């Protein structure tokens, strides 16, 4: 897993996910997020893109990631600060 810096390609991916989530663009999120992703916020992990969509629909906007892992050019792990 790699830390997301202030700039660079990983930061761009994080910003794209946050923007797509902000506008509820499910099609864009499907392109950006691995189907079996592990999404961790506030010490809690949601596994799978479908469960993340439910969390995004029912909860606050996602927190920016401090680290991500890519698999097949999609986000496989997302870790936001506690």
BELTAKA-V321998 format. One record per run of one state. SS is the DSSP state (H for helix, E for strand, C for the rest). FROM is the first residue (numbers start at 1). LEN is the number of residues. Records with the same first field share a line. If there is no record, write none. Layout:
# BELTAKA-V321998
SS=FROM-LEN, FROM-LEN
This chain:
# BELTAKA-V321998
C=1-1, 4-5, 23-3, 42-2, 48-1, 59-6, 72-2, 81-2
E=2-2, 33-9, 44-4, 65-7, 74-7
H=9-14, 26-7, 49-10
